[in-house]
Amino acid sequence: MRQATIIGCGPAGISTAIYLKRSNIDCLVIGKDFGALKDYPKTIENYYGFKDPISGNALISGGIDQAKRLGIEVITDDVIALFDRGSFFEIKTKSDTFTSKTVILATGKVRLTLDVPGFRTYKGKGVSMCAACDGYFYKKKKLAVIGSGAYMQNELNYLKRLTDDITVFTNGDTLTDTLDLPVIFEPLKALIGDQKVTHIETHLNKYPVDGVFLAIGAPSSLEFASQLGVIVEKGNVSVDENYQTNIPGLFAAGDIIGGKLQIAKAVYDGMNTADSVIKYLKLQTT
Ligand SMILES: Cc1cc2nc3c(=O)[nH]c(=O)nc-3n(C[C@H](O)[C@H](O)[C@H](O)COP(=O)(O)OP(=O)(O)OC[C@H]3O[C@@H](n4cnc5c(N)ncnc54)[C@H](O)[C@@H]3O)c2cc1C
């Protein structure tokens, strides 16, 4: 069991880890990529300490290398689910499962999205981003799950308990595993409907649906947060003055909690979050 697990290896996640490690708290960092600054074609010129402009990739990989030099374990993986087990959390990635006394969400601002006409119109009107949150409303209904990887499998496992009428739409992608239910590989053309979504249209066909669950790539903090019942306001995970969410032991830092979306602020959040995590862990042992 880890003391602290940080989801996200951007400025907020890595600075949390550095402050934790230097206070003798062993932590694990799991990040899927370089986050907001991944492949940013321009350079960063407003962050302290760099005489010359620095690329996003160089800044982020520098942070990760710094953490590793301090002995922090940083792994590259997609976190696909997070569970509150009472006195600890279970973190499920594409390839492993970890347990931890505390979890810090530092996954930035990215949200699941689908670049297909109708997605925005029907989001929340039959189109859901979270099986654990909305699956209940679709008992015995005809569902579509859009996705092709581990996160799709995770959502599918949940929805299969509610209905046996599920079709997976890979939107042109190949599947990472074989499935025992119908799979449509055709690229999507549109989500169509009236008051709510009623069909998925590809270039070849129109498929009737009662509900659509989006599960492409990896979920963002907002999906984890919603699954756990964390309060989210205006797209930001709500935290108190200690960077703790309404779930004890679950903290959040960086872009995901809103405010100024800047590296300096994410680093500041990380430092403060580490302090709060240390205090929280101390209270658990006294
Ligand atoms: C194009 C662009 C240019 C910018 N330029 C500047 C600038 O010049 N100066 C400045 O100060 N700020 C700039 N920013 C803002 C700055 O990049 C962000 O404020 C900062 O990166 C936020 O840090 P973060 O750690 O909160 O999130 P991020 O840096 O976005 O890191 C999020 C981390 O979470 C990980 N993650 C997400 N989901 C999962 C998952 N399911 N499983 C595992 N890991 C996951 C990602 O892989 C990543 O490691 C820019 C942003 C953009 C988009």
The ligand as a Gaussian input file, in Angstrom:
#p B3LYP/6-31G(d) Opt

LIG

0 1
 C       -1.060000      25.220000     -25.788000
 C       -0.781000      25.643000     -24.371000
 C        0.202000      26.571000     -24.101000
 C        0.461000      26.977000     -22.790000
 N        1.434000      27.891000     -22.534000
 C        1.717000      28.265000     -21.267000
 C        2.743000      29.196000     -20.979000
 O        3.406000      29.734000     -21.874000
 N        2.981000      29.502000     -19.680000
 C        2.275000      28.948000     -18.638000
 O        2.552000      29.233000     -17.482000
 N        1.286000      28.055000     -18.905000
 C        0.985000      27.700000     -20.170000
 N       -0.026000      26.801000     -20.422000
 C       -0.797000      26.247000     -19.292000
 C       -0.014000      25.125000     -18.587000
 O        0.434000      24.208000     -19.542000
 C       -0.913000      24.436000     -17.565000
 O       -1.446000      25.419000     -16.685000
 C       -0.132000      23.390000     -16.760000
 O        0.475000      22.458000     -17.614000
 C       -1.072000      22.702000     -15.792000
 O       -0.396000      21.688000     -15.126000
 P       -1.173000      20.402000     -14.581000
 O       -0.103000      19.575000     -13.947000
 O       -2.339000      20.831000     -13.796000
 O       -1.770000      19.691000     -15.882000
 P       -1.048000      19.119000     -17.175000
 O        0.245000      19.789000     -17.423000
 O       -2.073000      19.170000     -18.250000
 O       -0.726000      17.607000     -16.809000
 C       -1.752000      16.673000     -16.701000
 C       -1.153000      15.306000     -16.481000
 O       -2.190000      14.363000     -16.202000
 C       -1.993000      13.198000     -16.984000
 N       -3.265000      12.485000     -17.146000
 C       -4.470000      12.950000     -17.566000
 N       -5.392000      11.975000     -17.563000
 C       -4.743000      10.858000     -17.131000
 C       -5.143000       9.505000     -16.929000
 N       -6.391000       9.104000     -17.142000
 N       -4.217000       8.614000     -16.524000
 C       -2.932000       8.996000     -16.299000
 N       -2.509000      10.260000     -16.473000
 C       -3.394000      11.177000     -16.882000
 C       -1.387000      13.733000     -18.265000
 O       -0.762000      12.684000     -18.964000
 C       -0.413000      14.746000     -17.684000
 O        0.747000      14.070000     -17.229000
 C       -0.300000      26.416000     -21.726000
 C       -1.289000      25.463000     -22.002000
 C       -1.540000      25.084000     -23.304000
 C       -2.631000      24.066000     -23.570000

